[in-house]
Amino acid sequence: MAKLISFDIDGTLETGDPPGIITMERVRSAQALGYIIGSCSDRTVSTQQRMWMEHGITVAFTVLKHRLDQVKNAFSAEQYYHIGDTHIDQYYAELNGFKYFFPDASVDHLWLPG
């Protein structure tokens, strides 16, 4: 069964405002490893979709941050992760049964094969 990673944008991804440390190449690597990927952000869904399209990345979901419950209900995964830079990200992740990580070296293990 696949694993799922939800990305916050601002402060998390390099395309955010402010930019975060997770590059689009890193997102592509996660996808290549078989992760179900998408974004949960304060940005509108259409803005999130446009960002992914501009980078040529097809994602499985784009939802508002407080809707992580919809992601969990829509996808069966053996593990659910959310990476974000605020305690609000952490709150919604943990509320909905996602393992939460700040966008720092603590997420490096997610990109290891296996």
VOPAGU-2260 file (C-alpha; in pm, 1 decimal, decimal comma):
REM VOPAGU-2260
SITE   aa  ch    i         X         Y         Z
SITE  MET   A    0       0,0       0,0       0,0
SITE  ALA   A    1     123,0     349,9     -83,7
SITE  LYS   A    2     219,7     626,0     155,2
SITE  LEU   A    3      86,1     979,8     120,7
SITE  ILE   A    4     260,5    1315,3     164,8
SITE  SER   A    5      68,2    1639,4     193,5
SITE  PHE   A    6     276,1    1954,6     144,2
SITE  ASP   A    7     204,4    2298,4     281,8
SITE  ILE   A    8     330,0    2563,7      38,1
SITE  ASP   A    9     432,1    2890,8     205,9
SITE  GLY   A   10     741,5    2836,5     417,9
SITE  THR   A   11     760,9    2472,0     307,7
SITE  LEU   A   12     806,8    2446,3     -69,3
SITE  GLU   A   13    1062,7    2648,7    -265,0
SITE  THR   A   14     772,2    2813,9    -449,4
SITE  GLY   A   15     619,5    2945,5    -127,2
SITE  ASP   A   16     606,6    3296,4       9,4
SITE  PRO   A   17     833,7    3283,4     198,8
SITE  PRO   A   18    1021,3    3010,1      13,3
SITE  GLY   A   19    1075,3    2684,4     197,1
SITE  ILE   A   20    1357,1    2432,6     170,9
SITE  ILE   A   21    1169,2    2154,3      -8,8
SITE  THR   A   22    1241,0    2175,1    -379,1
SITE  MET   A   23    1012,8    2070,1    -660,3
SITE  GLU   A   24    1277,6    1813,9    -750,3
SITE  ARG   A   25    1237,7    1664,6    -403,1
SITE  VAL   A   26     861,5    1646,0    -457,3
SITE  ARG   A   27     923,5    1467,4    -788,5
SITE  SER   A   28    1154,5    1224,4    -606,4
SITE  ALA   A   29     881,8    1143,5    -354,3
SITE  GLN   A   30     640,1    1080,1    -638,3
SITE  ALA   A   31     894,5     855,8    -812,4
SITE  LEU   A   32     925,0     654,7    -490,1
SITE  GLY   A   33     551,0     586,5    -511,0
SITE  TYR   A   34     412,5     839,7    -264,9
SITE  ILE   A   35      67,8     983,4    -326,5
SITE  ILE   A   36     138,8    1357,3    -319,9
SITE  GLY   A   37     -55,5    1679,0    -305,9
SITE  SER   A   38     -94,1    2003,0    -116,4
SITE  CYS   A   39    -294,2    2133,1     175,5
SITE  SER   A   40    -246,4    2506,0     209,8
SITE  ASP   A   41    -411,6    2834,7     297,5
SITE  ARG   A   42    -380,6    2920,0     -71,7
SITE  THR   A   43    -693,2    2871,8    -279,0
SITE  VAL   A   44    -732,5    2536,4    -449,9
SITE  SER   A   45    -705,8    2699,8    -793,5
SITE  THR   A   46    -379,3    2871,5    -693,0
SITE  GLN   A   47    -240,6    2540,4    -566,4
SITE  GLN   A   48    -340,4    2363,5    -888,8
SITE  ARG   A   49    -181,1    2636,8   -1100,1
SITE  MET   A   50     145,8    2611,2    -903,6
SITE  TRP   A   51     168,7    2234,8    -961,6
SITE  MET   A   52      79,6    2273,8   -1328,9
SITE  GLU   A   53     347,4    2540,3   -1378,5
SITE  HIS   A   54     603,7    2291,5   -1246,6
SITE  GLY   A   55     475,0    1999,3   -1450,2
SITE  ILE   A   56     382,7    1792,2   -1145,0
SITE  THR   A   57      57,7    1597,5   -1142,3
SITE  VAL   A   58     -75,4    1572,2    -789,2
SITE  ALA   A   59    -352,1    1358,7    -646,0
SITE  PHE   A   60    -511,3    1633,2    -434,8
SITE  THR   A   61    -518,0    2005,6    -360,9
SITE  VAL   A   62    -723,6    2113,0     -60,4
SITE  LEU   A   63    -740,3    2387,5     195,8
SITE  LYS   A   64    -533,8    2320,5     506,6
SITE  HIS   A   65    -828,6    2253,7     733,7
SITE  ARG   A   66    -956,7    1981,2     494,7
SITE  LEU   A   67    -696,0    1712,1     555,9
SITE  ASP   A   68    -988,5    1494,9     663,0
SITE  GLN   A   69   -1105,1    1490,5     299,1
SITE  VAL   A   70    -764,5    1366,2     188,2
SITE  LYS   A   71    -763,8    1086,2     443,5
SITE  ASN   A   72   -1115,8     982,3     342,5
SITE  ALA   A   73   -1031,6     986,9     -28,9
SITE  PHE   A   74    -706,4     785,7     -22,5
SITE  SER   A   75    -613,5     456,4     136,5
SITE  ALA   A   76    -252,8     467,1     249,9
SITE  GLU   A   77     -39,7     281,2     498,6
SITE  GLN   A   78      90,4     613,3     632,8
SITE  TYR   A   79     -19,9     975,2     604,6
SITE  TYR   A   80     235,5    1258,6     636,8
SITE  HIS   A   81     192,5    1635,3     634,2
SITE  ILE   A   82     492,7    1867,0     601,3
SITE  GLY   A   83     437,8    2227,7     703,3
SITE  ASP   A   84     607,0    2513,8     880,2
SITE  THR   A   85     352,2    2627,2    1138,5
SITE  HIS   A   86     178,1    2498,3    1447,1
SITE  ILE   A   87    -150,6    2534,5    1258,5
SITE  ASP   A   88     -16,9    2280,9    1007,5
SITE  GLN   A   89      72,3    2056,0    1298,9
SITE  TYR   A   90    -269,5    2101,1    1459,6
SITE  TYR   A   91    -464,8    1998,7    1148,5
SITE  ALA   A   92    -224,1    1717,4    1066,0
SITE  GLU   A   93    -248,7    1558,8    1408,5
SITE  LEU   A   94    -623,3    1624,1    1432,9
SITE  ASN   A   95    -669,8    1415,3    1117,9
SITE  GLY   A   96    -425,8    1134,5    1195,0
SITE  PHE   A   97    -131,4    1253,9     984,6
SITE  LYS   A   98     225,5    1228,6    1109,9
SITE  TYR   A   99     356,3    1585,5    1111,0
SITE  PHE   A  100     700,2    1711,8    1012,0
SITE  PHE   A  101     852,0    2058,1     992,2
SITE  PRO   A  102    1029,6    2115,6     657,7
SITE  ASP   A  103    1379,4    2043,0     785,3
SITE  ALA   A  104    1621,1    1750,7     805,3
SITE  SER   A  105    1360,3    1549,5     998,8
SITE  VAL   A  106    1191,3    1466,1     666,6
SITE  ASP   A  107    1502,3    1334,1     491,9
SITE  HIS   A  108    1414,8     973,0     574,5
SITE  LEU   A  109    1096,4    1000,8     366,5
SITE  TRP   A  110    1307,2    1014,1      51,7
SITE  LEU   A  111    1498,1     695,1     121,6
SITE  PRO   A  112    1385,2     399,8     -92,2
SITE  GLY   A  113    1227,1     111,2      88,8
